[in-house]
Amino acid sequence: MPKGDAMSRQHHATADTPLSTAVPTAANDSVAPVRRADPQIRTVAVRDIAEAVAAGLRDFQAAPFYGLAFGALYALGGLAVVVLTVAAGVGYLAYPMAAGFALLGPFVAVGLYEVSRRREAGAPLSWRAVLGTIVAQRHRELGWMAFVTLFVFVVWMYQVRLLIALFLGLRSFSSLQEFLLVVTTTPEGWLFLVIGHLVGAALSLVLFSLTVVSFPLLLDRDVDFVTAMITSVRAVVTSPLPMIGWAATIVLLLIVASLPGFLGLVIVLPVLGHATWHLYRRIVVPTTT
């Protein structure tokens, strides 16, 4: 066989060999997987939050039926919690349960984030598309964030029971009216209210820090929920005063909206939900791809 033909066949065999087999296995094993870069965040000011709220109002006005539907669902959920608490014979827990229910707002607002996301991208809006996106999240990391939110709610309720035992004793209250009478007319009740609200404010701030960016981030990008929570906390730490002010505003609006039988939540929740999406877009730097 001529030497040139042999060399030619050897050259073609090497060229046709896949890269993975041409490179030694040991070299492949030494290559570490590429780690995905963490989301980059920007500093925000009070003006950014005001502009996010204005954009949220525009989204609500442009697609009111979606906002009203999710707001009504949230309001009915709060009302059901109070009714079931009273029906179970623990009516004195109705107020703490209603306050704790507000912690679930970020999860309920996922549908509102999707509405804002579609309007921003110029994509068509339909109930099938919005609800389909929400259902699809069961295969992604958003479910773990829902679990985190529910866990904080459970912690809140355990704290309430502990504070009742510490300050009001191991007594039971026959009605919500009796419970309110005790906590508003006795020194022990006043102390319970002060400590309880301080604990509630601390838990609300913790949950806000973990979720204000993480929920819209998980809806928008394929990241794990731990990275999303870290990014959310970084956002709050980077702009502490505006973000804590935004958290206080949310709590105040939810309290005021809950007073008339939760009816105010029908309007307040969608505006806050849409505004949260636009604030997320101002905080997290968009990807270049």
C-alpha positions in Angstrom: 0.0 0.0 0.0 1.5 3.4 -0.9 2.6 5.4 2.1 0.6 8.5 0.9 -2.7 6.7 0.8 -2.2 5.3 4.3 -1.4 8.8 5.7 -4.5 10.2 3.8 -6.8 7.6 5.3 -5.3 8.2 8.8 -5.9 12.0 8.4 -9.6 11.5 7.3 -10.2 9.1 10.2 -8.8 11.6 12.7 -10.9 14.4 11.1 -14.1 12.4 11.2 -13.6 11.3 14.8 -15.9 13.3 17.2 -14.1 15.8 19.4 -15.1 14.0 22.6 -13.2 10.9 21.5 -10.2 12.7 20.0 -9.5 14.5 23.4 -8.2 12.3 26.2 -10.8 11.4 28.8 -8.7 12.7 31.6 -8.6 16.2 30.0 -12.5 16.2 29.8 -12.8 15.2 33.4 -10.6 18.1 34.5 -12.9 20.7 32.9 -15.2 22.2 35.5 -18.8 23.1 34.6 -19.3 26.7 33.9 -21.2 28.5 36.8 -24.0 30.8 35.8 -23.3 34.4 36.9 -25.5 35.7 39.6 -28.0 38.4 38.6 -26.6 41.9 38.8 -28.6 44.6 40.7 -28.8 48.4 40.6 -29.3 50.9 43.4 -32.7 52.4 43.4 -34.1 55.6 44.9 -37.5 56.8 46.1 -38.1 58.2 42.6 -37.7 54.7 41.1 -40.3 53.3 43.4 -42.7 56.2 42.6 -42.2 55.5 38.9 -42.8 51.8 39.4 -46.1 52.5 41.2 -47.1 54.8 38.3 -46.3 52.0 35.8 -48.3 49.6 38.0 -51.3 51.9 37.9 -51.0 52.0 34.1 -50.9 48.2 33.9 -54.0 48.0 36.1 -55.9 50.5 34.0 -54.8 48.8 30.7 -55.9 45.3 31.9 -58.3 45.8 34.8 -60.1 42.5 34.6 -56.9 40.6 35.4 -56.1 42.8 38.4 -59.7 42.7 39.7 -59.9 39.0 39.4 -56.6 38.3 41.3 -57.5 41.0 43.9 -60.9 39.5 44.4 -59.4 36.1 44.9 -57.0 37.4 47.5 -59.8 39.3 49.3 -62.0 36.2 49.3 -59.2 34.2 50.7 -58.7 36.6 53.6 -62.4 36.6 54.3 -62.5 32.8 54.2 -59.6 32.6 56.7 -61.4 34.8 59.2 -64.8 33.0 58.8 -63.2 29.6 59.2 -61.2 30.8 62.2 -64.4 32.0 63.9 -66.3 28.8 62.9 -63.5 26.7 64.4 -64.1 28.3 67.8 -60.9 30.2 67.9 -62.2 33.6 66.9 -59.6 35.4 69.0 -57.1 34.3 66.4 -59.0 36.0 63.6 -56.9 39.2 63.7 -53.5 37.4 63.8 -54.7 35.1 61.0 -55.8 38.0 58.8 -52.5 39.8 59.5 -50.6 36.6 58.6 -52.6 36.1 55.5 -51.2 39.3 54.1 -47.8 37.6 54.0 -49.1 35.4 51.2 -49.6 38.4 48.9 -46.4 38.0 46.9 -47.3 34.5 45.9 -50.9 35.5 44.9 -49.4 38.3 42.8 -47.5 36.0 40.5 -50.4 36.2 37.9 -50.1 40.0 38.0 -46.3 39.8 37.4 -47.1 37.8 34.3 -49.6 40.3 33.0 -47.0 43.1 33.4 -44.4 41.0 31.8 -46.6 40.3 28.7 -47.6 44.0 28.4 -43.9 45.0 28.6 -42.9 42.5 25.9 -45.9 43.3 23.7 -47.2 39.8 23.9 -50.9 39.1 23.7 -52.9 38.9 26.9 -55.3 36.0 27.5 -56.5 34.1 30.5 -55.1 30.9 29.0 -51.7 32.4 28.6 -51.5 33.9 32.1 -53.0 30.9 33.9 -50.9 28.5 31.8 -47.7 30.3 32.9 -48.8 30.0 36.5 -49.5 26.3 36.2 -46.2 25.7 34.5 -44.4 27.1 37.6 -45.1 23.8 39.4 -42.1 22.4 37.4 -39.8 25.3 38.3 -38.4 26.9 41.5 -41.3 29.1 42.2 -43.0 26.4 44.2 -40.1 26.4 46.7 -40.6 30.2 47.2 -44.3 29.5 47.9 -43.1 27.0 50.5 -40.9 29.7 52.1 -43.8 32.1 52.2 -46.0 29.5 53.9 -43.3 28.6 56.4 -43.0 32.2 57.5 -46.8 32.3 57.9 -46.7 29.2 60.1 -43.8 30.7 62.2 -46.0 33.9 62.7 -48.9 31.8 64.0 -46.7 29.9 66.4 -45.3 33.2 67.7 -48.8 34.5 68.2 -49.8 31.5 70.3 -46.6 31.8 72.3 -47.1 35.5 73.0 -50.7 34.8 74.1 -49.5 32.2 76.5 -46.7 34.5 77.9 -48.7 37.6 78.3 -52.4 36.5 78.6 -51.9 33.1 80.3 -53.3 29.8 79.3 -56.8 31.0 79.1 -59.3 30.6 76.2 -61.5 33.4 74.8 -65.1 32.6 73.9 -65.2 35.3 71.2 -63.2 37.8 69.3 -64.9 40.6 71.2 -63.7 39.2 74.5 -60.2 38.9 73.2 -60.2 42.5 71.9 -61.5 43.7 75.2 -58.7 42.1 77.1 -55.9 43.2 74.8 -57.1 46.8 74.7 -58.0 47.4 78.3 -55.4 45.6 80.3 -51.6 46.2 80.8 -50.9 42.6 79.8 -52.9 43.1 76.6 -51.1 46.3 75.7 -47.8 44.6 76.1 -49.0 41.7 74.0 -50.0 44.1 71.2 -46.7 46.0 71.3 -44.5 42.9 71.3 -46.8 41.1 68.8 -46.7 44.0 66.3 -42.9 44.2 66.7 -42.5 40.5 66.0 -44.9 40.8 63.1 -43.0 43.8 61.7 -39.7 41.8 61.9 -41.2 38.8 60.2 -42.7 41.0 57.5 -39.4 42.7 56.8 -37.6 39.3 56.6 -40.2 38.0 54.2 -40.2 41.2 52.2 -36.4 41.0 51.8 -36.6 37.4 50.7 -39.5 37.8 48.2 -39.6 41.4 46.8 -37.3 40.4 43.9 -37.3 36.6 44.1 -40.8 36.0 42.9 -40.6 38.1 39.7 -37.1 36.9 39.1 -38.1 33.3 39.2 -40.9 34.0 36.8 -38.6 35.8 34.5 -35.5 33.7 34.5 -34.4 30.1 35.0 -32.6 30.5 38.3 -32.8 28.5 41.5 -34.8 29.8 44.4 -31.8 30.2 46.7 -30.1 32.5 44.2 -33.4 34.4 43.8 -33.6 34.9 47.6 -30.0 36.0 47.8 -30.6 38.5 45.0 -33.6 39.8 46.7 -31.8 40.4 50.0 -28.9 42.0 48.1 -31.4 44.4 46.5 -32.7 45.5 50.0 -29.2 45.8 51.5 -28.0 47.8 48.5 -30.8 50.4 48.7 -32.0 50.0 52.4 -33.9 53.2 53.0 -36.0 53.2 49.8 -36.7 49.5 50.0 -37.6 49.5 53.7 -39.8 52.5 53.0 -41.5 50.5 50.2 -42.0 47.6 52.6 -43.7 49.9 55.2 -45.9 51.4 52.4 -47.0 47.9 51.4 -47.9 46.9 55.0 -49.8 50.1 55.6 -51.8 49.8 52.3 -52.6 46.2 53.0 -53.8 47.0 56.6 -56.0 49.9 55.3 -57.3 47.8 52.4 -58.2 44.9 54.8 -60.3 47.0 57.2 -63.5 47.2 55.2 -64.0 43.4 55.0 -60.9 43.0 52.8 -62.7 44.8 50.0 -59.9 47.3 49.5 -57.6 44.4 48.5 -59.4 44.1 45.2 -57.8 47.4 44.1 -54.7 47.5 46.3 -53.3 44.1 45.5 -53.2 44.5 41.7 -51.6 47.9 41.9 -48.9 46.6 44.3 -48.4 43.5 42.2 -47.8 45.4 38.9 -45.6 47.9 40.7 -43.5 45.1 42.2 -42.8 43.8 38.7 -41.7 47.2 37.4 -39.5 47.8 40.5 -37.9 44.4 39.8 -37.1 45.5 36.3 -35.4 48.6 37.7 -33.4 46.7 40.3 -32.2 43.6 38.3 -30.0 44.3 35.3 -31.4 42.6 32.2 -29.5 39.7 30.7 -27.5 40.4 27.5 -28.6 37.3 25.7 
